[in-house]
Amino acid sequence: MAQNKIVISQVMMPSQTNPNGNVHGGEIMKMMDSTAYAAARKYARSNVVTARVDELEFHLPILIGDLVTCSAEIVFVGHSSMEVAVNVDVEDLDQDSKPQRALTAYFTMVALDRNSRPKSVPPLILDTEEAKRAFEDGRRRYEAHKERKRKQREEEKMRAAAKKSPREPENHTAKK
């Protein structure tokens, strides 16, 4: 398996269900985060933290006894951040059927040094056309996020400045 991929599988148990009898979405999200963490940690060879989750989509319910396979692949790297594409496939072990896509998301993980400061990660090797496309898609998401954050900071500065601006002085001169 490539340096930037991890696959983890688990059979879903009754303790993982919600009141409706489906596996709780939070259980699957935790599995996705753990798989993204493992892929990013293996790639960066250092501790990593989850910074953001984008485009998390639930496609199918997951039931007790289903085999859930969570795959994570590094698709984009910045200086210290890595975007990890995470896919969850579900398979009914009582049926002779193919796995189906149940969830998808992009996790942004940040590599940390021993002082818990961001550290650089190696460049991603783009050896296929698919990898190059995924990298460019990741770059677009990264740039769009940076632009949203820049606009958000500008708006916050404007709101803070508006709160600090003095009110118009009242005219307290008496009329004669």
CNS distance restraints for C-alpha pairs under 8 A (distance, minus, plus):
assign (resid   1 and name CA) (resid   5 and name CA) 6.66 0.50 0.50
assign (resid   1 and name CA) (resid   6 and name CA) 7.79 0.50 0.50
assign (resid   3 and name CA) (resid  42 and name CA) 7.24 0.50 0.50
assign (resid   3 and name CA) (resid  43 and name CA) 6.18 0.50 0.50
assign (resid   4 and name CA) (resid  39 and name CA) 6.07 0.50 0.50
assign (resid   4 and name CA) (resid  40 and name CA) 7.40 0.50 0.50
assign (resid   4 and name CA) (resid  42 and name CA) 7.38 0.50 0.50
assign (resid   4 and name CA) (resid  43 and name CA) 5.64 0.50 0.50
assign (resid   4 and name CA) (resid  73 and name CA) 5.53 0.50 0.50
assign (resid   4 and name CA) (resid  74 and name CA) 5.23 0.50 0.50
assign (resid   5 and name CA) (resid  39 and name CA) 5.73 0.50 0.50
assign (resid   5 and name CA) (resid  71 and name CA) 7.28 0.50 0.50
assign (resid   5 and name CA) (resid  72 and name CA) 5.60 0.50 0.50
assign (resid   5 and name CA) (resid  73 and name CA) 4.38 0.50 0.50
assign (resid   5 and name CA) (resid  74 and name CA) 6.63 0.50 0.50
assign (resid   6 and name CA) (resid  35 and name CA) 6.75 0.50 0.50
assign (resid   6 and name CA) (resid  36 and name CA) 7.95 0.50 0.50
assign (resid   6 and name CA) (resid  38 and name CA) 6.93 0.50 0.50
assign (resid   6 and name CA) (resid  39 and name CA) 5.31 0.50 0.50
assign (resid   6 and name CA) (resid  71 and name CA) 5.75 0.50 0.50
assign (resid   6 and name CA) (resid  72 and name CA) 5.29 0.50 0.50
assign (resid   6 and name CA) (resid  73 and name CA) 6.61 0.50 0.50
assign (resid   7 and name CA) (resid  35 and name CA) 7.17 0.50 0.50
assign (resid   7 and name CA) (resid  69 and name CA) 6.86 0.50 0.50
assign (resid   7 and name CA) (resid  70 and name CA) 5.68 0.50 0.50
assign (resid   7 and name CA) (resid  71 and name CA) 4.33 0.50 0.50
assign (resid   7 and name CA) (resid  72 and name CA) 6.41 0.50 0.50
assign (resid   8 and name CA) (resid  35 and name CA) 6.72 0.50 0.50
assign (resid   8 and name CA) (resid  69 and name CA) 5.73 0.50 0.50
assign (resid   8 and name CA) (resid  70 and name CA) 5.26 0.50 0.50
assign (resid   8 and name CA) (resid  71 and name CA) 6.46 0.50 0.50
assign (resid   9 and name CA) (resid  67 and name CA) 6.83 0.50 0.50
assign (resid   9 and name CA) (resid  68 and name CA) 5.47 0.50 0.50
assign (resid   9 and name CA) (resid  69 and name CA) 4.19 0.50 0.50
assign (resid   9 and name CA) (resid  70 and name CA) 6.12 0.50 0.50
assign (resid  10 and name CA) (resid  67 and name CA) 5.75 0.50 0.50
assign (resid  10 and name CA) (resid  68 and name CA) 5.36 0.50 0.50
assign (resid  10 and name CA) (resid  69 and name CA) 6.59 0.50 0.50
assign (resid  11 and name CA) (resid  64 and name CA) 7.85 0.50 0.50
assign (resid  11 and name CA) (resid  65 and name CA) 5.73 0.50 0.50
assign (resid  11 and name CA) (resid  66 and name CA) 5.62 0.50 0.50
assign (resid  11 and name CA) (resid  67 and name CA) 4.42 0.50 0.50
assign (resid  11 and name CA) (resid  68 and name CA) 6.08 0.50 0.50
assign (resid  12 and name CA) (resid  16 and name CA) 6.72 0.50 0.50
assign (resid  12 and name CA) (resid  23 and name CA) 7.22 0.50 0.50
assign (resid  12 and name CA) (resid  63 and name CA) 7.01 0.50 0.50
assign (resid  12 and name CA) (resid  64 and name CA) 5.12 0.50 0.50
assign (resid  12 and name CA) (resid  65 and name CA) 5.08 0.50 0.50
assign (resid  12 and name CA) (resid  66 and name CA) 5.58 0.50 0.50
assign (resid  12 and name CA) (resid  67 and name CA) 6.46 0.50 0.50
assign (resid  12 and name CA) (resid  68 and name CA) 7.09 0.50 0.50
assign (resid  13 and name CA) (resid  17 and name CA) 7.47 0.50 0.50
assign (resid  13 and name CA) (resid  64 and name CA) 5.32 0.50 0.50
assign (resid  13 and name CA) (resid  65 and name CA) 6.11 0.50 0.50
assign (resid  14 and name CA) (resid  23 and name CA) 7.99 0.50 0.50
assign (resid  14 and name CA) (resid  64 and name CA) 5.81 0.50 0.50
assign (resid  16 and name CA) (resid  23 and name CA) 5.41 0.50 0.50
assign (resid  16 and name CA) (resid  24 and name CA) 6.07 0.50 0.50
assign (resid  16 and name CA) (resid  27 and name CA) 6.54 0.50 0.50
assign (resid  16 and name CA) (resid  64 and name CA) 7.90 0.50 0.50
assign (resid  17 and name CA) (resid  21 and name CA) 5.42 0.50 0.50
assign (resid  17 and name CA) (resid  22 and name CA) 5.15 0.50 0.50
assign (resid  17 and name CA) (resid  23 and name CA) 4.00 0.50 0.50
assign (resid  17 and name CA) (resid  24 and name CA) 5.02 0.50 0.50
assign (resid  17 and name CA) (resid  63 and name CA) 7.81 0.50 0.50
assign (resid  17 and name CA) (resid  64 and name CA) 7.26 0.50 0.50
assign (resid  18 and name CA) (resid  22 and name CA) 5.69 0.50 0.50
assign (resid  18 and name CA) (resid  23 and name CA) 5.90 0.50 0.50
assign (resid  18 and name CA) (resid  24 and name CA) 4.84 0.50 0.50
assign (resid  21 and name CA) (resid  63 and name CA) 7.22 0.50 0.50
assign (resid  21 and name CA) (resid  64 and name CA) 7.76 0.50 0.50
assign (resid  22 and name CA) (resid  61 and name CA) 6.52 0.50 0.50
assign (resid  22 and name CA) (resid  62 and name CA) 5.87 0.50 0.50
assign (resid  22 and name CA) (resid  63 and name CA) 5.00 0.50 0.50
assign (resid  22 and name CA) (resid  64 and name CA) 6.95 0.50 0.50
assign (resid  23 and name CA) (resid  27 and name CA) 7.07 0.50 0.50
assign (resid  23 and name CA) (resid  28 and name CA) 7.68 0.50 0.50
assign (resid  23 and name CA) (resid  61 and name CA) 7.42 0.50 0.50
assign (resid  23 and name CA) (resid  62 and name CA) 5.44 0.50 0.50
assign (resid  23 and name CA) (resid  63 and name CA) 5.52 0.50 0.50
assign (resid  23 and name CA) (resid  64 and name CA) 6.60 0.50 0.50
assign (resid  24 and name CA) (resid  28 and name CA) 6.97 0.50 0.50
assign (resid  25 and name CA) (resid  29 and name CA) 6.17 0.50 0.50
assign (resid  26 and name CA) (resid  30 and name CA) 6.04 0.50 0.50
assign (resid  27 and name CA) (resid  31 and name CA) 6.38 0.50 0.50
assign (resid  28 and name CA) (resid  32 and name CA) 6.15 0.50 0.50
assign (resid  29 and name CA) (resid  33 and name CA) 6.13 0.50 0.50
assign (resid  30 and name CA) (resid  34 and name CA) 6.13 0.50 0.50
assign (resid  31 and name CA) (resid  35 and name CA) 6.14 0.50 0.50
assign (resid  31 and name CA) (resid  70 and name CA) 7.31 0.50 0.50
assign (resid  32 and name CA) (resid  36 and name CA) 6.09 0.50 0.50
assign (resid  32 and name CA) (resid  70 and name CA) 6.42 0.50 0.50
assign (resid  32 and name CA) (resid  72 and name CA) 7.91 0.50 0.50
assign (resid  32 and name CA) (resid  86 and name CA) 6.50 0.50 0.50
assign (resid  32 and name CA) (resid  87 and name CA) 7.89 0.50 0.50
assign (resid  32 and name CA) (resid  88 and name CA) 7.59 0.50 0.50
assign (resid  33 and name CA) (resid  37 and name CA) 5.99 0.50 0.50
assign (resid  33 and name CA) (resid  50 and name CA) 7.64 0.50 0.50
assign (resid  33 and name CA) (resid 107 and name CA) 7.48 0.50 0.50
assign (resid  34 and name CA) (resid  38 and name CA) 6.20 0.50 0.50
assign (resid  35 and name CA) (resid  39 and name CA) 6.26 0.50 0.50
assign (resid  35 and name CA) (resid  70 and name CA) 6.80 0.50 0.50
assign (resid  35 and name CA) (resid  71 and name CA) 6.94 0.50 0.50
assign (resid  35 and name CA) (resid  72 and name CA) 6.04 0.50 0.50
assign (resid  35 and name CA) (resid  86 and name CA) 7.79 0.50 0.50
assign (resid  36 and name CA) (resid  40 and name CA) 6.08 0.50 0.50
assign (resid  36 and name CA) (resid  72 and name CA) 5.51 0.50 0.50
assign (resid  36 and name CA) (resid  73 and name CA) 7.63 0.50 0.50
assign (resid  36 and name CA) (resid  84 and name CA) 6.06 0.50 0.50
assign (resid  36 and name CA) (resid  85 and name CA) 7.85 0.50 0.50
assign (resid  36 and name CA) (resid  86 and name CA) 6.73 0.50 0.50
assign (resid  36 and name CA) (resid 107 and name CA) 6.69 0.50 0.50
assign (resid  36 and name CA) (resid 109 and name CA) 7.76 0.50 0.50
assign (resid  37 and name CA) (resid  41 and name CA) 5.85 0.50 0.50
assign (resid  37 and name CA) (resid  48 and name CA) 6.75 0.50 0.50
assign (resid  37 and name CA) (resid  49 and name CA) 7.26 0.50 0.50
assign (resid  37 and name CA) (resid  50 and name CA) 7.42 0.50 0.50
assign (resid  37 and name CA) (resid 109 and name CA) 7.25 0.50 0.50
assign (resid  38 and name CA) (resid  42 and name CA) 5.99 0.50 0.50
assign (resid  39 and name CA) (resid  43 and name CA) 6.16 0.50 0.50
assign (resid  39 and name CA) (resid  72 and name CA) 6.23 0.50 0.50
assign (resid  39 and name CA) (resid  73 and name CA) 6.61 0.50 0.50
assign (resid  39 and name CA) (resid  74 and name CA) 7.03 0.50 0.50
assign (resid  39 and name CA) (resid  84 and name CA) 7.74 0.50 0.50
assign (resid  40 and name CA) (resid  44 and name CA) 5.92 0.50 0.50
assign (resid  40 and name CA) (resid  48 and name CA) 6.81 0.50 0.50
assign (resid  40 and name CA) (resid  74 and name CA) 6.95 0.50 0.50
assign (resid  40 and name CA) (resid  82 and name CA) 6.94 0.50 0.50
assign (resid  40 and name CA) (resid  84 and name CA) 7.37 0.50 0.50
assign (resid  40 and name CA) (resid 109 and name CA) 6.68 0.50 0.50
assign (resid  40 and name CA) (resid 111 and name CA) 7.84 0.50 0.50
assign (resid  41 and name CA) (resid  45 and name CA) 5.41 0.50 0.50
assign (resid  41 and name CA) (resid  46 and name CA) 5.63 0.50 0.50
assign (resid  41 and name CA) (resid  47 and name CA) 5.88 0.50 0.50
assign (resid  41 and name CA) (resid  48 and name CA) 5.87 0.50 0.50
assign (resid  41 and name CA) (resid 111 and name CA) 7.60 0.50 0.50
assign (resid  42 and name CA) (resid  46 and name CA) 7.59 0.50 0.50
assign (resid  43 and name CA) (resid  74 and name CA) 7.99 0.50 0.50
assign (resid  43 and name CA) (resid 121 and name CA) 7.99 0.50 0.50
assign (resid  44 and name CA) (resid  48 and name CA) 7.90 0.50 0.50
assign (resid  44 and name CA) (resid 111 and name CA) 6.38 0.50 0.50
assign (resid  44 and name CA) (resid 121 and name CA) 5.51 0.50 0.50
assign (resid  44 and name CA) (resid 122 and name CA) 7.06 0.50 0.50
assign (resid  46 and name CA) (resid 111 and name CA) 6.30 0.50 0.50
assign (resid  46 and name CA) (resid 112 and name CA) 6.41 0.50 0.50
assign (resid  46 and name CA) (resid 113 and name CA) 6.76 0.50 0.50
assign (resid  47 and name CA) (resid 111 and name CA) 5.94 0.50 0.50
assign (resid  47 and name CA) (resid 112 and name CA) 5.44 0.50 0.50
assign (resid  47 and name CA) (resid 113 and name CA) 7.03 0.50 0.50
assign (resid  48 and name CA) (resid 109 and name CA) 6.14 0.50 0.50
assign (resid  48 and name CA) (resid 110 and name CA) 5.26 0.50 0.50
assign (resid  48 and name CA) (resid 111 and name CA) 4.38 0.50 0.50
assign (resid  48 and name CA) (resid 112 and name CA) 5.59 0.50 0.50
assign (resid  49 and name CA) (resid 109 and name CA) 5.43 0.50 0.50
assign (resid  49 and name CA) (resid 110 and name CA) 5.40 0.50 0.50
assign (resid  49 and name CA) (resid 111 and name CA) 6.80 0.50 0.50
assign (resid  49 and name CA) (resid 112 and name CA) 7.61 0.50 0.50
assign (resid  50 and name CA) (resid 107 and name CA) 6.96 0.50 0.50
assign (resid  50 and name CA) (resid 108 and name CA) 6.03 0.50 0.50
assign (resid  50 and name CA) (resid 109 and name CA) 4.55 0.50 0.50
assign (resid  50 and name CA) (resid 110 and name CA) 6.52 0.50 0.50
assign (resid  51 and name CA) (resid 107 and name CA) 7.61 0.50 0.50
assign (resid  51 and name CA) (resid 108 and name CA) 5.46 0.50 0.50
assign (resid  51 and name CA) (resid 109 and name CA) 5.51 0.50 0.50
assign (resid  51 and name CA) (resid 110 and name CA) 6.51 0.50 0.50
assign (resid  52 and name CA) (resid 107 and name CA) 5.84 0.50 0.50
assign (resid  52 and name CA) (resid 108 and name CA) 5.04 0.50 0.50
assign (resid  52 and name CA) (resid 109 and name CA) 7.25 0.50 0.50
assign (resid  53 and name CA) (resid 105 and name CA) 6.86 0.50 0.50
assign (resid  53 and name CA) (resid 106 and name CA) 5.69 0.50 0.50
assign (resid  53 and name CA) (resid 107 and name CA) 4.54 0.50 0.50
assign (resid  53 and name CA) (resid 108 and name CA) 6.26 0.50 0.50
assign (resid  54 and name CA) (resid 105 and name CA) 5.96 0.50 0.50
assign (resid  54 and name CA) (resid 106 and name CA) 5.08 0.50 0.50
assign (resid  54 and name CA) (resid 107 and name CA) 6.40 0.50 0.50
assign (resid  55 and name CA) (resid 104 and name CA) 7.42 0.50 0.50
assign (resid  55 and name CA) (resid 105 and name CA) 5.19 0.50 0.50
assign (resid  55 and name CA) (resid 106 and name CA) 6.32 0.50 0.50
assign (resid  56 and name CA) (resid 103 and name CA) 7.19 0.50 0.50
assign (resid  56 and name CA) (resid 104 and name CA) 5.70 0.50 0.50
assign (resid  56 and name CA) (resid 105 and name CA) 4.22 0.50 0.50
assign (resid  56 and name CA) (resid 106 and name CA) 7.01 0.50 0.50
assign (resid  57 and name CA) (resid 103 and name CA) 5.50 0.50 0.50
assign (resid  57 and name CA) (resid 104 and name CA) 5.43 0.50 0.50
assign (resid  57 and name CA) (resid 105 and name CA) 6.43 0.50 0.50
assign (resid  58 and name CA) (resid 102 and name CA) 6.06 0.50 0.50
assign (resid  58 and name CA) (resid 103 and name CA) 4.64 0.50 0.50
assign (resid  58 and name CA) (resid 104 and name CA) 6.99 0.50 0.50
assign (resid  59 and name CA) (resid 101 and name CA) 6.92 0.50 0.50
assign (resid  59 and name CA) (resid 102 and name CA) 4.77 0.50 0.50
assign (resid  59 and name CA) (resid 103 and name CA) 5.53 0.50 0.50
assign (resid  60 and name CA) (resid 101 and name CA) 7.30 0.50 0.50
assign (resid  60 and name CA) (resid 102 and name CA) 4.58 0.50 0.50
assign (resid  60 and name CA) (resid 103 and name CA) 7.17 0.50 0.50
assign (resid  61 and name CA) (resid 102 and name CA) 6.86 0.50 0.50
assign (resid  62 and name CA) (resid  66 and name CA) 6.64 0.50 0.50
assign (resid  62 and name CA) (resid  90 and name CA) 6.85 0.50 0.50
assign (resid  62 and name CA) (resid 102 and name CA) 7.42 0.50 0.50
assign (resid  65 and name CA) (resid  92 and name CA) 7.26 0.50 0.50
assign (resid  65 and name CA) (resid  93 and name CA) 7.10 0.50 0.50
assign (resid  66 and name CA) (resid  90 and name CA) 6.37 0.50 0.50
assign (resid  66 and name CA) (resid  91 and name CA) 5.59 0.50 0.50
assign (resid  66 and name CA) (resid  92 and name CA) 4.89 0.50 0.50
assign (resid  66 and name CA) (resid  93 and name CA) 6.08 0.50 0.50
assign (resid  67 and name CA) (resid  90 and name CA) 5.71 0.50 0.50
assign (resid  67 and name CA) (resid  91 and name CA) 5.09 0.50 0.50
assign (resid  67 and name CA) (resid  92 and name CA) 6.45 0.50 0.50
assign (resid  67 and name CA) (resid  93 and name CA) 6.58 0.50 0.50
assign (resid  68 and name CA) (resid  88 and name CA) 6.71 0.50 0.50
assign (resid  68 and name CA) (resid  89 and name CA) 5.78 0.50 0.50
assign (resid  68 and name CA) (resid  90 and name CA) 4.66 0.50 0.50
assign (resid  68 and name CA) (resid  91 and name CA) 6.52 0.50 0.50
assign (resid  69 and name CA) (resid  88 and name CA) 5.67 0.50 0.50
assign (resid  69 and name CA) (resid  89 and name CA) 5.19 0.50 0.50
assign (resid  69 and name CA) (resid  90 and name CA) 6.39 0.50 0.50
assign (resid  70 and name CA) (resid  86 and name CA) 6.92 0.50 0.50
assign (resid  70 and name CA) (resid  87 and name CA) 5.76 0.50 0.50
assign (resid  70 and name CA) (resid  88 and name CA) 4.46 0.50 0.50
assign (resid  70 and name CA) (resid  89 and name CA) 6.43 0.50 0.50
assign (resid  71 and name CA) (resid  86 and name CA) 5.63 0.50 0.50
assign (resid  71 and name CA) (resid  87 and name CA) 5.34 0.50 0.50
assign (resid  71 and name CA) (resid  88 and name CA) 6.45 0.50 0.50
assign (resid  72 and name CA) (resid  84 and name CA) 6.13 0.50 0.50
assign (resid  72 and name CA) (resid  85 and name CA) 5.59 0.50 0.50
assign (resid  72 and name CA) (resid  86 and name CA) 4.42 0.50 0.50
assign (resid  72 and name CA) (resid  87 and name CA) 6.57 0.50 0.50
assign (resid  73 and name CA) (resid  84 and name CA) 5.32 0.50 0.50
assign (resid  73 and name CA) (resid  85 and name CA) 5.33 0.50 0.50
assign (resid  73 and name CA) (resid  86 and name CA) 6.64 0.50 0.50
assign (resid  74 and name CA) (resid  82 and name CA) 6.49 0.50 0.50
assign (resid  74 and name CA) (resid  83 and name CA) 5.81 0.50 0.50
assign (resid  74 and name CA) (resid  84 and name CA) 4.40 0.50 0.50
assign (resid  74 and name CA) (resid  85 and name CA) 6.38 0.50 0.50
assign (resid  75 and name CA) (resid  82 and name CA) 7.55 0.50 0.50
assign (resid  75 and name CA) (resid  83 and name CA) 5.82 0.50 0.50
assign (resid  75 and name CA) (resid  84 and name CA) 5.83 0.50 0.50
assign (resid  75 and name CA) (resid  85 and name CA) 6.45 0.50 0.50
assign (resid  75 and name CA) (resid 124 and name CA) 7.89 0.50 0.50
assign (resid  75 and name CA) (resid 131 and name CA) 6.94 0.50 0.50
assign (resid  75 and name CA) (resid 134 and name CA) 5.72 0.50 0.50
assign (resid  75 and name CA) (resid 135 and name CA) 5.28 0.50 0.50
assign (resid  75 and name CA) (resid 138 and name CA) 6.55 0.50 0.50
assign (resid  76 and name CA) (resid  82 and name CA) 5.69 0.50 0.50
assign (resid  76 and name CA) (resid  83 and name CA) 5.04 0.50 0.50
assign (resid  76 and name CA) (resid  84 and name CA) 7.29 0.50 0.50
assign (resid  76 and name CA) (resid 124 and name CA) 7.02 0.50 0.50
assign (resid  76 and name CA) (resid 134 and name CA) 7.36 0.50 0.50
assign (resid  76 and name CA) (resid 135 and name CA) 4.85 0.50 0.50
assign (resid  76 and name CA) (resid 136 and name CA) 7.76 0.50 0.50
assign (resid  76 and name CA) (resid 138 and name CA) 5.31 0.50 0.50
assign (resid  76 and name CA) (resid 139 and name CA) 6.63 0.50 0.50
assign (resid  77 and name CA) (resid  81 and name CA) 5.74 0.50 0.50
assign (resid  77 and name CA) (resid  82 and name CA) 4.35 0.50 0.50
assign (resid  77 and name CA) (resid  83 and name CA) 6.25 0.50 0.50
assign (resid  77 and name CA) (resid 121 and name CA) 7.43 0.50 0.50
assign (resid  77 and name CA) (resid 123 and name CA) 6.65 0.50 0.50
assign (resid  77 and name CA) (resid 124 and name CA) 6.45 0.50 0.50
assign (resid  78 and name CA) (resid  82 and name CA) 6.28 0.50 0.50
assign (resid  78 and name CA) (resid 121 and name CA) 7.69 0.50 0.50
assign (resid  79 and name CA) (resid 119 and name CA) 7.58 0.50 0.50
assign (resid  79 and name CA) (resid 120 and name CA) 5.11 0.50 0.50
assign (resid  79 and name CA) (resid 121 and name CA) 6.22 0.50 0.50
assign (resid  80 and name CA) (resid 110 and name CA) 5.59 0.50 0.50
assign (resid  80 and name CA) (resid 111 and name CA) 5.48 0.50 0.50
assign (resid  80 and name CA) (resid 112 and name CA) 7.82 0.50 0.50
assign (resid  80 and name CA) (resid 118 and name CA) 5.82 0.50 0.50
assign (resid  80 and name CA) (resid 119 and name CA) 5.25 0.50 0.50
assign (resid  80 and name CA) (resid 120 and name CA) 4.39 0.50 0.50
assign (resid  80 and name CA) (resid 121 and name CA) 5.41 0.50 0.50
assign (resid  81 and name CA) (resid 108 and name CA) 6.55 0.50 0.50
assign (resid  81 and name CA) (resid 109 and name CA) 5.56 0.50 0.50
assign (resid  81 and name CA) (resid 110 and name CA) 4.30 0.50 0.50
assign (resid  81 and name CA) (resid 111 and name CA) 6.29 0.50 0.50
assign (resid  81 and name CA) (resid 120 and name CA) 7.91 0.50 0.50
assign (resid  81 and name CA) (resid 121 and name CA) 7.43 0.50 0.50
assign (resid  82 and name CA) (resid 108 and name CA) 5.59 0.50 0.50
assign (resid  82 and name CA) (resid 109 and name CA) 5.21 0.50 0.50
assign (resid  82 and name CA) (resid 110 and name CA) 6.29 0.50 0.50
assign (resid  82 and name CA) (resid 111 and name CA) 7.93 0.50 0.50
assign (resid  83 and name CA) (resid 106 and name CA) 6.41 0.50 0.50
assign (resid  83 and name CA) (resid 107 and name CA) 5.66 0.50 0.50
assign (resid  83 and name CA) (resid 108 and name CA) 4.50 0.50 0.50
assign (resid  83 and name CA) (resid 109 and name CA) 6.37 0.50 0.50
assign (resid  83 and name CA) (resid 138 and name CA) 6.77 0.50 0.50
assign (resid  84 and name CA) (resid 106 and name CA) 5.50 0.50 0.50
assign (resid  84 and name CA) (resid 107 and name CA) 5.03 0.50 0.50
assign (resid  84 and name CA) (resid 108 and name CA) 6.19 0.50 0.50
assign (resid  84 and name CA) (resid 109 and name CA) 7.36 0.50 0.50
assign (resid  85 and name CA) (resid 104 and name CA) 7.59 0.50 0.50
assign (resid  85 and name CA) (resid 105 and name CA) 6.12 0.50 0.50
assign (resid  85 and name CA) (resid 106 and name CA) 4.66 0.50 0.50
assign (resid  85 and name CA) (resid 107 and name CA) 6.54 0.50 0.50
assign (resid  86 and name CA) (resid 104 and name CA) 5.74 0.50 0.50
assign (resid  86 and name CA) (resid 105 and name CA) 5.36 0.50 0.50
assign (resid  86 and name CA) (resid 106 and name CA) 6.00 0.50 0.50
assign (resid  86 and name CA) (resid 107 and name CA) 7.26 0.50 0.50
assign (resid  87 and name CA) (resid 101 and name CA) 7.17 0.50 0.50
assign (resid  87 and name CA) (resid 102 and name CA) 7.78 0.50 0.50
assign (resid  87 and name CA) (resid 103 and name CA) 5.92 0.50 0.50
assign (resid  87 and name CA) (resid 104 and name CA) 4.62 0.50 0.50
assign (resid  87 and name CA) (resid 105 and name CA) 6.75 0.50 0.50
assign (resid  88 and name CA) (resid 101 and name CA) 5.92 0.50 0.50
assign (resid  88 and name CA) (resid 102 and name CA) 5.50 0.50 0.50
assign (resid  88 and name CA) (resid 103 and name CA) 4.98 0.50 0.50
assign (resid  88 and name CA) (resid 104 and name CA) 6.27 0.50 0.50
assign (resid  89 and name CA) (resid  99 and name CA) 5.75 0.50 0.50
assign (resid  89 and name CA) (resid 100 and name CA) 5.20 0.50 0.50
assign (resid  89 and name CA) (resid 101 and name CA) 4.36 0.50 0.50
assign (resid  89 and name CA) (resid 102 and name CA) 5.33 0.50 0.50
assign (resid  89 and name CA) (resid 103 and name CA) 7.14 0.50 0.50
assign (resid  90 and name CA) (resid  99 and name CA) 5.23 0.50 0.50
assign (resid  90 and name CA) (resid 100 and name CA) 5.33 0.50 0.50
assign (resid  90 and name CA) (resid 101 and name CA) 6.37 0.50 0.50
assign (resid  90 and name CA) (resid 102 and name CA) 6.09 0.50 0.50
assign (resid  91 and name CA) (resid  97 and name CA) 7.10 0.50 0.50
assign (resid  91 and name CA) (resid  98 and name CA) 6.57 0.50 0.50
assign (resid  91 and name CA) (resid  99 and name CA) 4.47 0.50 0.50
assign (resid  91 and name CA) (resid 100 and name CA) 6.51 0.50 0.50
assign (resid  92 and name CA) (resid  96 and name CA) 7.80 0.50 0.50
assign (resid  92 and name CA) (resid  97 and name CA) 7.05 0.50 0.50
assign (resid  92 and name CA) (resid  99 and name CA) 7.68 0.50 0.50
assign (resid 110 and name CA) (resid 118 and name CA) 6.59 0.50 0.50
assign (resid 111 and name CA) (resid 118 and name CA) 5.62 0.50 0.50
assign (resid 111 and name CA) (resid 119 and name CA) 5.56 0.50 0.50
assign (resid 111 and name CA) (resid 120 and name CA) 7.02 0.50 0.50
assign (resid 111 and name CA) (resid 121 and name CA) 6.96 0.50 0.50
assign (resid 112 and name CA) (resid 116 and name CA) 5.03 0.50 0.50
assign (resid 112 and name CA) (resid 117 and name CA) 5.12 0.50 0.50
assign (resid 112 and name CA) (resid 118 and name CA) 4.46 0.50 0.50
assign (resid 112 and name CA) (resid 119 and name CA) 5.19 0.50 0.50
assign (resid 113 and name CA) (resid 117 and name CA) 5.42 0.50 0.50
assign (resid 113 and name CA) (resid 118 and name CA) 6.23 0.50 0.50
assign (resid 113 and name CA) (resid 119 and name CA) 5.56 0.50 0.50
assign (resid 126 and name CA) (resid 131 and name CA) 5.35 0.50 0.50
assign (resid 126 and name CA) (resid 132 and name CA) 5.57 0.50 0.50
assign (resid 126 and name CA) (resid 135 and name CA) 7.90 0.50 0.50
assign (resid 127 and name CA) (resid 131 and name CA) 6.63 0.50 0.50
assign (resid 127 and name CA) (resid 132 and name CA) 7.56 0.50 0.50
assign (resid 128 and name CA) (resid 132 and name CA) 6.35 0.50 0.50
assign (resid 129 and name CA) (resid 133 and name CA) 6.20 0.50 0.50
assign (resid 130 and name CA) (resid 134 and name CA) 6.12 0.50 0.50
assign (resid 131 and name CA) (resid 135 and name CA) 6.04 0.50 0.50
assign (resid 132 and name CA) (resid 136 and name CA) 6.26 0.50 0.50
assign (resid 133 and name CA) (resid 137 and name CA) 6.15 0.50 0.50
assign (resid 134 and name CA) (resid 138 and name CA) 6.08 0.50 0.50
assign (resid 135 and name CA) (resid 139 and name CA) 6.11 0.50 0.50
assign (resid 136 and name CA) (resid 140 and name CA) 6.24 0.50 0.50
assign (resid 137 and name CA) (resid 141 and name CA) 6.40 0.50 0.50
assign (resid 138 and name CA) (resid 142 and name CA) 6.07 0.50 0.50
assign (resid 139 and name CA) (resid 143 and name CA) 6.06 0.50 0.50
assign (resid 140 and name CA) (resid 144 and name CA) 6.00 0.50 0.50
assign (resid 141 and name CA) (resid 145 and name CA) 6.09 0.50 0.50
assign (resid 142 and name CA) (resid 146 and name CA) 6.28 0.50 0.50
assign (resid 143 and name CA) (resid 147 and name CA) 6.19 0.50 0.50
assign (resid 144 and name CA) (resid 148 and name CA) 6.21 0.50 0.50
assign (resid 145 and name CA) (resid 149 and name CA) 6.18 0.50 0.50
assign (resid 146 and name CA) (resid 150 and name CA) 6.14 0.50 0.50
assign (resid 147 and name CA) (resid 151 and name CA) 6.23 0.50 0.50
assign (resid 148 and name CA) (resid 152 and name CA) 6.08 0.50 0.50
assign (resid 149 and name CA) (resid 153 and name CA) 6.17 0.50 0.50
assign (resid 150 and name CA) (resid 154 and name CA) 6.32 0.50 0.50
assign (resid 151 and name CA) (resid 155 and name CA) 6.17 0.50 0.50
assign (resid 152 and name CA) (resid 156 and name CA) 6.17 0.50 0.50
assign (resid 153 and name CA) (resid 157 and name CA) 6.19 0.50 0.50
assign (resid 154 and name CA) (resid 158 and name CA) 6.23 0.50 0.50
assign (resid 155 and name CA) (resid 159 and name CA) 6.18 0.50 0.50
assign (resid 156 and name CA) (resid 160 and name CA) 6.09 0.50 0.50
assign (resid 157 and name CA) (resid 161 and name CA) 6.03 0.50 0.50
assign (resid 158 and name CA) (resid 162 and name CA) 6.07 0.50 0.50
assign (resid 159 and name CA) (resid 163 and name CA) 6.31 0.50 0.50
assign (resid 160 and name CA) (resid 164 and name CA) 6.43 0.50 0.50
assign (resid 161 and name CA) (resid 165 and name CA) 6.17 0.50 0.50
